[in-house]
Each structure stands twice: as structure tokens, then as C-alpha cells.
Amino acid sequence: MPCPIRALLAALLLWLPLPAVATDLESRVEELSQLDLTFMQQQRQLIRDIAGQQLGRYFNGELDNDLALLQELLDKRVVKGSQTKELQAMGLIMGDHLQAELGLNWVVYVDRVGRTRALRYREGDHYLFPMTMIARRREVGNEEPVIAIYARARDKMLRSIPGNPFAPGFD
């Protein structure tokens, strides 16, 4: 093969992007952007406003109070299974408690499906996706109590943390 053709082929190989399949299967984690932070604050405010206006009650940062208030919003059908935005806002409130209790960090998890706000343990590969935990259940008619969803997520994360003496079943 003459040299000019080899040079052209080499240049084309360098110019062409790597196969999309190789990167599409990988995930990456990003810090929350200012847009993410603003969106999350709007979500918190949305569910606070609904609770205040519809029930005359407020989130106060105490786990028992806040989970009970989330449950009341569901039990009284203030927030219905078709209200994805509001259900995800409820998941955010629940996630804030998981974050505080377990020392997690809010991040953006990006994979072939898209961008998702998630809770991550340190720099490891242990994630929770609380913003959809309530929504996905309610959207299909699953009425599992909020406190049970919270407990399962908490226990799952505790079990995944290497050497955690507070994990259920740790010996």
C-alpha cells in the first residue's frame, strides 16, 4: 500500500470517534451543578408549600415528623400516584434525611439512561436514588409506607459500606 493512503487511513482513524458502545455502557459521577442545586431547592419548596397549604403542617428536619408528614400527604391523597414531580420532591425530602443520617453526598449519576440525582457514600460505588423511591412505587399502585421505604434504603446502604459496625447483621 502506498504511503499517502496509509497516512490518510491513519488520519481517519485518529479523527473518527471511538465506538459509542464503549462509552455508553459506562457511567460517571458529576458534582451537582448550580442548575441541579436550584432545581432541588425548588422541589423542596414545592412539597413544603403543598404540606403547609393542604395540611397546615410543616417539615421541621426531624426524621419522625418528616416521614409521617410525607405519609400523610399520600394517605390523604394530597399527592397522588400520577403526580411524578411532587412524588419526586417527596423523595428528595426523604433523601435529605438519608444524607444526614448516613453521611452521604448528593451527586449526579450519569449513564446511558440519562442524568439522575443520587446519594453516594464517600467516593465509592454505593448509591441510592431516593428521588424516585416513592414515585416509582406510587405510580404503579404500590402503597408501601414511607417509613418502610426509608428503612430499606438505609439498611441497604449500611450493608454496602465496608466494615460498617452499624450494619444490620455485622459481627
N, C-alpha and C positions, 0 to 999 in steps of 0.2 A: 504494500500500500504506500503510495507516495506521501511524503512528509506533509504537504499542505492539507491533505484530507485528514491525517492523524491529528494535526493541530486543530482543525475545525471540529472534529469529534471530541477532542479533549476540552475545547472551549464550550461546546454544547453541554457536555456532562457537568462541567463546573457551573454553568448558567442555569440548567434545569433544577427545579426544586427537588428535594428528596421526596420519595413517595409519601403521600398524605397518610397512608395507613399506619406508617411507623409512628407518627406524632399523634394521630387521632386516638390511638389506644392508650396513650399516656395521659396522666393527669398532672396538674400542677396546682400549687397553692399560692395565692397572692394576698397581700395585705388589703384591708378594706380601703377603698378609695373614699374620697370626700363625698362622692355621689352615694356610695353604699351607706356611709355614716348618716347622711341626710335622710335617705330612704328609711333606714332603720328607726331613726328618731321620729319620722312621720308615722311609721307603723305603730310605734309605742303610743304616740299621741292619739292616733285613731282609736285604739282599743281602750285607752283611758277615757276618752270622750264618750264612747259608747257606754262604758260601765257607769260613768257618772250620770249621764243623761237618762239612761234606761233603768238603772238600778239604784241610783243615789249612793253608790259605793265606789271606793277608790282603791287602786293598788297602792300599797304602802311599803313594798320592799320586803315584807315578811313572808316567808315561804308559805306557811299555812293559810294566811289571809289571801295571798295572791292566787294560789292554786284553787282555793274554794271559790274565789270570785270568777276565775276562768270557768270553773264547773257550773256556776250559777248562770253565767251567760249562755252556756249550752243547754242546761236543764230548762231554763225559761224560754228557750228558743229565741233569745235576743239575737244570737248569731246562729245561723242555720248552716247545714251542710253544703249549701250552694254558694256560700259567701267566702270564697277562697281567700280573698285579700284579708278579710277580718280574721279568718281562721289562722292564717299565717302570722298575723300580728299577735294572736294569742300564743302561738308557738315561740315567737320572739320573747315574750314576757317569760315563758317557761324557760327558754334558753338562757335568759339573763340570770335566772336562779341557778341553773346548772353551771354556768360560767363562774359565778361567785362561789358556789359550794365546792367545786372541783378544781378551781384554778385553771380554767380553760381560757382560750383566746378565740375571739371571733375572727374568722378568715374567710376568704373566698376560695372555694374549691372549684377548679375548672377541669372539665373532662369533655369527652365527645358529645355529651348531652347538653352541656352549657355551663353557666356560672351559677353556683349555689353558695349562699352564705352558710357557713358551718362553724361548729365549735371544734377546736383542735387542742389536744393535750401537748403542751410544750412544742417541740419541733418534730414530734414523732408522726406516725401514720395512724393515729387514733382519732376518729372524727365522729361527731354527732351532727345530725341535721334537724334541729328542733323546730325550725320554721315550718316544716311540713309534717311533723309528727301528729299534730291534732288534725290538720287539714285533710291529709290522705285518709285518715280513718273516717272522719265525719262525712267526707264526700261519697263514701260507699256505704254509709249507714251504720258503721261500727261506732257504738256508743261507749267504748271503753272509758272509764273515768280518767280524768286528767291526772289525778294523783298516781294512778297505776302506770300511765304513760311515762310520767316523770320518774317514778321509782325504777322502771325497767331501763330507761335511758341512763339513769345514774348508776345502776348496778352494772350495766353493760360496760360503761366507761371505767368504772372501778376495777372490773375484772380484766380489762385490757391494759391497765397500767402495770408495767413490770415491777414486781417486788412490792406492790402496794399492800401494806399491812391492814388496811381498812377494807380491802376487797372481801365480799362475801365468800366464805369457804377458804380464806387464806389460812394456811397452817404454819 
